[in-house]
């Protein structure tokens, strides 16, 4: 059966909780995947009640079971950890030879995360902000993007001109926004549409 009424997982609050630092509300919300729908949460149009930690851990358990089934089908070996971190359910797959589950710049991982969120939704009836990581990809990518963001900030401060970064995924943009928003004298915002949405770092007004 094809599900046609299931909300896209990113329509629940995506981006980590930096709404008070947000320059363009979509990129600086409560999760690692941004969407324009998230601006509703910061403008008061839509309010979402936060799930309790018990509910979040239940979501991570459901997600872990689903991911384990996928690994069995795909004949991959990996240890699966489920937890709650940063106010959201998290599933981490640890092991060797998992690169194919990450894909180029995390594209496959993002698709697997979306499927896993959908599996959680089907059991709970609630859109999930689940974060799926495979082989430590997200942790390593955050470090790389922090360096990219800091380099952009240095250029902005040195030359006083905006710096446009390459097109990035929602997760990648969020990582950059977090770093820029923590630094004085600069600000960041996203422009464009997927898959060519990118960040501009500029001097703060």
BELLINNOR-V7948 format. One record per run of one state. SS is the DSSP state (A for helix, B for strand, O for the rest). FROM is the first residue (numbers start at 1). TO is the last residue. If there is no record, write none. Layout:
ss:SS from:FROM to:TO
ss:SS from:FROM to:TO
This chain:
ss:O from:1 to:8
ss:A from:9 to:11
ss:O from:12 to:14
ss:B from:15 to:17
ss:O from:18 to:18
ss:A from:19 to:21
ss:O from:22 to:29
ss:B from:30 to:31
ss:O from:32 to:35
ss:A from:36 to:43
ss:O from:44 to:52
ss:A from:53 to:74
ss:O from:75 to:78
ss:B from:79 to:85
ss:O from:86 to:87
ss:B from:88 to:94
ss:O from:95 to:98
ss:A from:99 to:101
ss:O from:102 to:103
ss:A from:104 to:124
ss:O from:125 to:130
ss:B from:131 to:134
ss:O from:135 to:136
ss:A from:137 to:159
ss:O from:160 to:162
ss:B from:163 to:164
ss:O from:165 to:169
ss:A from:170 to:181
ss:O from:182 to:185
ss:B from:186 to:191
ss:O from:192 to:197
ss:B from:198 to:203
ss:O from:204 to:205
